[in-house]
């Protein structure tokens, strides 16, 4: 199975550390390695010729600085940031020219995985299921809170079990519900967090585009005919720019016949490190006696608790009488927020756009 690491996102909820030229996947958030390096490390025993990185033209040089030894011809570079439906379709169109029937797995570059062995086993068993059933495979995980930042997958009965990996009927997918709906999903018990590990063959992916997003499919076929000819790069860019900016969930999977999919329940300690508050939860093991997580800078506090504090190495940060805050200090910008509203950093980004690109 080919592994395609998705590394083209912007990671705006991690501003001010994540910027347009150094997004979340290129930041060292949970260890001394970037999140992209952490993701690639999970596949260190995987055949190197089977691993690809999908990113954008704007980020590819930055990624090459982080991964100087990664093979040049294993980058799949989309001309611009157009969301996951165009990006994943672009990858499928490219990989179909190599082998239309070899299974492929899309792997986000910004997740935390605890039990890597079981995660890899899930992917291996997914490949077998794809070849045996012809169905699209996805991984979803049991929700622990009613978040509105993730999609939800409703599952039915268990239909397959192999090597400790359980497969379930797919019933429906709902992308990023409101708070009340998310609470209902959590109480229901049959809804799992959609982890975004779509797995299928390039041929099957493109057939789904043809059926559910025919205009996008037609454009992808035009682009596919131009692959390999450097003189056609401008034409590829122009064609790519015409595609709708939309997620694959809205464009394809929410429209699919449920019998075309199966869901693997991901029991391998997964988390989408989506914003500062979720990062805090994932780093509690490194907190002090007052549940403060301090990264980078030096810290002296009086009556401070439950806070996440990031600072430049060597910089002294002092706090008095605060609780439940996120403080992120960078060279040119400072973020102060309650943890409960950390997801709203995107609103800050919109306001900063009005002032130009200096802080983005």
Secondary structure, 3 states (H helix, E strand, C coil): CEEEEECCCCCHHHCCCCECCECHHHCCCCCCCCHHHHHHHCCCCCCHHHEEEEEECCCHHHHHHHCCCCCHHHEEEECCCCHHHHHHHHHHHHHHCCCCCCEEEEEECCEEECCHHHHHHHHHHHHHHHHHHCCEEEEEEECCCCCCCCCEEEEEEEEEEECCEEEEEEEEEECCCCHHHHHHHHHHCCEEEECCCCEEEHHHHHHHHHHHCHHHHHHHHHHHCCCCCHHHHHHHHHHHHCCCCCCHHHHCHHHCCHHHEEEEECCCCEEECCCHHHHHHHCHHHCCCCCCEEECCEEEEECCECCEEECCCCCEEEEECCECEEEEECCCCEEEEEHHHHHHHHHHHHHHHCCCCCCC
